[in-house]
Amino acid sequence: MPGSFKISSHQLMILILLYSVGTVILHTPSPLAGFAKQDAWLAALFEQESH
């Protein structure tokens, strides 16, 4: 590696948060989205926390 770099704890937290939200959005089950309708994104977040 030509140069080394470090990320701060804040940057790591943001990275993990964005990865988690992106994963939830991509893996939202269709039945859950049909049941929750306009609040599917919120239901998906709660589902992710329970796993």
Phi and psi restraints in degrees (value plus and minus 20) as a CYANA .aco file:
   2 PRO   PHI     -85.9   -45.9
   2 PRO   PSI     -55.2   -15.2
   3 GLY   PHI    -159.0  -119.0
   3 GLY   PSI     131.7   171.7
   4 SER   PHI    -123.3   -83.3
   4 SER   PSI     134.2   174.2
   5 PHE   PHI    -163.7  -123.7
   5 PHE   PSI     138.0   178.0
   6 LYS   PHI    -149.7  -109.7
   6 LYS   PSI     128.0   168.0
   7 ILE   PHI    -132.7   -92.7
   7 ILE   PSI     128.7   168.7
   8 SER   PHI    -100.6   -60.6
   8 SER   PSI     148.1   188.1
   9 SER   PHI     -84.4   -44.4
   9 SER   PSI     -53.2   -13.2
  10 HIS   PHI     -86.0   -46.0
  10 HIS   PSI     -62.9   -22.9
  11 GLN   PHI     -84.2   -44.2
  11 GLN   PSI     -59.7   -19.7
  12 LEU   PHI     -84.1   -44.1
  12 LEU   PSI     -61.5   -21.5
  13 MET   PHI     -81.7   -41.7
  13 MET   PSI     -64.8   -24.8
  14 ILE   PHI     -83.4   -43.4
  14 ILE   PSI     -62.0   -22.0
  15 LEU   PHI     -81.1   -41.1
  15 LEU   PSI     -65.8   -25.8
  16 ILE   PHI     -85.7   -45.7
  16 ILE   PSI     -61.4   -21.4
  17 LEU   PHI     -81.8   -41.8
  17 LEU   PSI     -67.9   -27.9
  18 LEU   PHI     -84.9   -44.9
  18 LEU   PSI     -58.0   -18.0
  19 TYR   PHI     -83.8   -43.8
  19 TYR   PSI     -63.6   -23.6
  20 SER   PHI     -84.6   -44.6
  20 SER   PSI     -66.5   -26.5
  21 VAL   PHI     -83.5   -43.5
  21 VAL   PSI     -62.3   -22.3
  22 GLY   PHI     -82.8   -42.8
  22 GLY   PSI     -60.3   -20.3
  23 THR   PHI     -85.2   -45.2
  23 THR   PSI     -62.0   -22.0
  24 VAL   PHI     -82.6   -42.6
  24 VAL   PSI     -63.6   -23.6
  25 ILE   PHI     -83.4   -43.4
  25 ILE   PSI     -60.0   -20.0
  26 LEU   PHI     -94.0   -54.0
  26 LEU   PSI     -46.5    -6.5
  27 HIS   PHI    -130.3   -90.3
  27 HIS   PSI      -0.1    39.9
  28 THR   PHI     -87.7   -47.7
  28 THR   PSI      99.0   139.0
  29 PRO   PHI     -85.0   -45.0
  29 PRO   PSI     121.8   161.8
  30 SER   PHI     -79.7   -39.7
  30 SER   PSI     -63.3   -23.3
  31 PRO   PHI     -80.4   -40.4
  31 PRO   PSI     -57.4   -17.4
  32 LEU   PHI     -84.4   -44.4
  32 LEU   PSI     -63.5   -23.5
  33 ALA   PHI     -84.8   -44.8
  33 ALA   PSI     -58.0   -18.0
  34 GLY   PHI     -86.4   -46.4
  34 GLY   PSI     -57.3   -17.3
  35 PHE   PHI     -94.5   -54.5
  35 PHE   PSI     -62.9   -22.9
  36 ALA   PHI    -103.2   -63.2
  36 ALA   PSI     -37.4     2.6
  37 LYS   PHI      33.8    73.8
  37 LYS   PSI    -136.8   -96.8
  38 GLN   PHI     -91.9   -51.9
  38 GLN   PSI     -33.1     6.9
  39 ASP   PHI    -122.5   -82.5
  39 ASP   PSI       3.9    43.9
  40 ALA   PHI     -81.8   -41.8
  40 ALA   PSI     -56.2   -16.2
  41 TRP   PHI     -83.3   -43.3
  41 TRP   PSI     -57.1   -17.1
  42 LEU   PHI     -91.5   -51.5
  42 LEU   PSI     -61.8   -21.8
  43 ALA   PHI     -82.7   -42.7
  43 ALA   PSI     -57.7   -17.7
  44 ALA   PHI     -85.7   -45.7
  44 ALA   PSI     -57.4   -17.4
  45 LEU   PHI     -85.0   -45.0
  45 LEU   PSI     -61.9   -21.9
  46 PHE   PHI     -86.9   -46.9
  46 PHE   PSI     -55.7   -15.7
  47 GLU   PHI     -85.3   -45.3
  47 GLU   PSI     -61.0   -21.0
  48 GLN   PHI     -82.7   -42.7
  48 GLN   PSI     -58.2   -18.2
  49 GLU   PHI     -88.3   -48.3
  49 GLU   PSI     -49.4    -9.4
  50 SER   PHI     -98.6   -58.6
  50 SER   PSI     -31.5     8.5
